[in-house]
Amino acid sequence: MSSKKTETAPDQRSGQQPDQRWYGRRHGRKLRPARQRLIDDHLPLIRVPIPEDGGATDMSALFPESPTAVWMEIGFGTGEHLAALAARYPDVGFIGCEPFVNGVASMLAKIEDGGLKNVRIFDDDVRLLMPHLPDACLQRLYVLFSDPWPKLRHHRRRISVPENLAQFARLMADDGTFLFATDQHEFAAWSLYNMLKQPEFEWTARSRPDWLVPPVDWQPTRYQLKARKKGIEPVFLNLRRRLR
Ligand SMILES: C[S@@+](CC[C@H](N)C(=O)[O-])C[C@H]1O[C@@H](n2cnc3c(N)ncnc32)[C@H](O)[C@@H]1O
């Protein structure tokens, strides 16, 4: 993958440039043969390709069964949430983005076990894919327990930098839902500050329970459960994409 840095607007709070390099893990423990087979044989069948001509992704080729909506989850980890939603909403097309190969293999196992036909995987940094996705193609976007990068000098690595939020706003359909969950409250506040500066987003919360209670179709994620063991309850930021 590319690791080149681009000239972009500074992060308005820290004054830093967003960082386009990838800092996360790509590989964990060696995959068991069955998981490696899923990566070798099944992933190519459902991978979201980057168009070779550098143009836009053809959504109708990606989902030939014409789903009623397309939802995307960025950083699905081992895929608990993505797999549960894909099973619950078989008429929706799902794009899951995750560069961590062990996580992708776990998700592929869930796809196989659940016979899920409505999931496509982008096994790389979502920032490489987003420029190719067409405007207003997503009815829902999930970013769940994303890496908080707590040190000030690393804030520009956060997924909720203004540059990414501007892409999310472009990709989201009118009235679409962007759900951002985290157990790191400073990260939540930092992200919300950036989201509220993005004119296309409206925070739907009216009172405290609105950001403490998960959505009705919520499936707890691995990182949420880790936080719960430490007694930390997450924040759920629900943003609506305003009409164009
Ligand atoms: C802290 S983990 C949380 C995983 C999962 N959402 C959960 O709640 O258990 C964050 C995940 O986001 C992925 N991630 C971070 N930045 C990403 C990006 N730019 N594109 C795609 N995935 C990303 C990481 O690889 C990692 O697996």
The ligand as a MOL file (V3000), in Angstrom:
LIG
                    3D

  0  0  0     0  0            999 V3000
M  V30 BEGIN CTAB
M  V30 COUNTS 27 29 0 0 0
M  V30 BEGIN ATOM
M  V30 1 C -9.2000 -0.5790 18.5370 0
M  V30 2 S -9.6370 -1.5980 17.2100 0 CHG=1
M  V30 3 C -11.4090 -1.8040 17.3940 0
M  V30 4 C -11.9340 -2.9540 16.6140 0
M  V30 5 C -13.4450 -3.1570 16.6710 0
M  V30 6 N -14.1580 -2.0590 16.0390 0
M  V30 7 C -13.9180 -3.3420 18.0930 0
M  V30 8 O -14.6280 -2.4540 18.6040 0
M  V30 9 O -13.5940 -4.3840 18.6780 0 CHG=-1
M  V30 10 C -9.5710 -0.4510 15.8380 0
M  V30 11 C -9.5180 -1.1610 14.5100 0
M  V30 12 O -9.6130 -0.1790 13.4820 0
M  V30 13 C -8.7490 -0.5370 12.4390 0
M  V30 14 N -8.4430 0.7130 11.7140 0
M  V30 15 C -7.7920 1.7750 12.2090 0
M  V30 16 N -7.6490 2.7230 11.2730 0
M  V30 17 C -8.2490 2.2390 10.1450 0
M  V30 18 C -8.3840 2.7240 8.8270 0
M  V30 19 N -7.8780 3.9120 8.4670 0
M  V30 20 N -9.0170 1.9590 7.9150 0
M  V30 21 C -9.5120 0.7470 8.2720 0
M  V30 22 N -9.4030 0.2280 9.5070 0
M  V30 23 C -8.7670 0.9510 10.4330 0
M  V30 24 C -7.5530 -1.1760 13.1370 0
M  V30 25 O -6.8420 -2.0710 12.2900 0
M  V30 26 C -8.2110 -1.9070 14.2870 0
M  V30 27 O -8.5080 -3.2440 13.9760 0
M  V30 END ATOM
M  V30 BEGIN BOND
M  V30 1 1 1 2
M  V30 2 1 2 3
M  V30 3 1 2 10
M  V30 4 1 3 4
M  V30 5 1 4 5
M  V30 6 1 5 6
M  V30 7 1 5 7
M  V30 8 2 7 8
M  V30 9 1 7 9
M  V30 10 1 10 11
M  V30 11 1 11 12
M  V30 12 1 11 26
M  V30 13 1 12 13
M  V30 14 1 13 14
M  V30 15 1 13 24
M  V30 16 1 14 15
M  V30 17 1 14 23
M  V30 18 2 15 16
M  V30 19 1 16 17
M  V30 20 1 17 18
M  V30 21 2 17 23
M  V30 22 1 18 19
M  V30 23 2 18 20
M  V30 24 1 20 21
M  V30 25 2 21 22
M  V30 26 1 22 23
M  V30 27 1 24 25
M  V30 28 1 24 26
M  V30 29 1 26 27
M  V30 END BOND
M  V30 END CTAB
M  END
